[in-house]
Amino acid sequence: MNALTISSIIKNLHIYQSQYLEIIATSEWYFTPVEDAYINLWPLKKQQLFLGDLLQLWFSRKWCLNVPEIHFFEAVHQQDYLAGFSKQDGLLFKITGNLLTGEGRADAWQDQQLISESHASIFRTLCEYKALKRPEVSVQHGLFKTEKLQHIR
């Protein structure tokens, strides 16, 4: 199965927004691999990030750069929380570093380009990833079925 790319996800972000709840609830869609999206923090093992992981982290604004923090009560009163989400927010997709020293780097997509910068909050970023709720994995013949998402690659 081909992996999605960050640029293709960003290009079609409005489609992923409209299908967000279905994607994060369906293991076949959630676990779609994303090329070059991972967490690699020493001494832990490198962990692949999937489409559902990234969408949850981005749409909750946990892995966004330069976004004003929105508290739970403010979000509850907004009619469409995702409507305020923008491609210019700076979307993290790769975190590397050393958990013992706290030094790290983050790659993000912002303003139609890839940026890389030092990232001081690698432990918090790891905790946000680990706290995600994922659907049960359902595998049919060893391959994930992602036909409905094929058209937006």
N, C-alpha and C positions, 0 to 999 in steps of 0.2 A: 504494500500500500504506500502510495506517495504521501509524504508529509506536507502539511501546509507551510507556507512561508509567512514571516511577519508582514512583509509588504502586501501579500495577498489578503491577509486578515484585515489590515488597516484599510486597504482599498475597498473592501466589502464590509466594513465595520457596521454600517447601518443594517445590513442583512443579519449579521450576528446579533445585533441588538434586538431586532424583531423576533428572532428565534431563540433568544437567550434562555428562557425558562425550559424550553424543550431540550436544548443542547445540554444544559447542566443536569437534567433529569435522565438522560438517555446515555447509557454507558458507551454505545457504539459511536456516538457523536462526541461525548465528553473526552474520551481517550484518543482522539485524533492527534497524532504526533505533530509537533510544530518544529520545523527545522531550526537549529541553532538557538533553541529556547531551553534553558536549563539553569539549575543551581549547582554550583561546584564550590563548596566551602570545605576546606581542609579542617579537620581530619575526616569529615563525612564523605560518603560515596556520592559521586555525581548523580543528580536526579533530573531526569527528563521532565520537561513541562509539557502539558497537553492543552488542547484548545479550551477545554472547560476550566482548567486551572487559571489560565491567563484571563479568560473572560470574567471569572469570579473576582480575581484580584484587581482587574482594571475597572470593572463596573462598580465595585465597592470603593474604588478610589484608593485602595491600599498600595497599589504599585503604580501610582501616577506621580509625575513630577510637577511641581509648581501649581498644584491644585489646592485652593483653600479647603481646609478641613470642614466637612459638613457633619454635624452631630446627628445622632439618631433621631431626636425629636424634630429637628429641622427637616430631615429626609422624610419622615412620616407625613409631614404636612405638605410636602411637594406632591403635586398630582402625578408627575412622571419624572421620577428620579433620574432615569437614564437619559431623558431628553436633554439635560444640561451637559452631558458627556461630550467631549470634543476630541478630535484627532490631534489637536495641538497640545493636549494635556501632558504629553510625554509619557509613554507607556513602557514600563520596564519589562524586559523579557529574558534577561540573562544576568545572573548574579554570580560573581566569583570572588574568592578571598580566603581569609584565614580566620576561623572563629576564635582562636586563642588570642590573636593580636587585635582582632576587630577591624583589620584593614580589609577593604574590599573595593570592587569595581562593579559598576552596573552599566549595562547596555540598554538603551531605550530608543524608541522611535518617536521623534518629535519634529513637527513642522516639515514633514515629508523627507526626513533624513535620519540616519542612524547617528546617535550620539553615544559617547562613552565617557563616564566620569567616575571620580572616586565616590564611594558609597560607605558612609560611616555607620549605617544602621543595618548591618548584615544579619545580626542575630534577630532583630525585630522582623526583618524581611523573611527570614527562615521560619519564624514562628507563625507569621501570617499565612505562609504557604502550608505549613503543617496543620493549621486549624481549618483548612478547607473541608467542606463536606462533599464527598464524591459518591456517585451512584455505584451500585454493585456492578462488578465486571461481568458481562455476559459475552461469551466468545462462541461463535458458531464456526465450526471447522477450523479453528485456530486463527481466523481472521476477523477483524472487526468489519461490520457492515456500515458503510458511510455513503451510500448511494445518494441520499438527499442532499448531502453537502458537496458532492462532486461538482455540481454546476457552478459553484462560486469559487473554485480554486483558480 
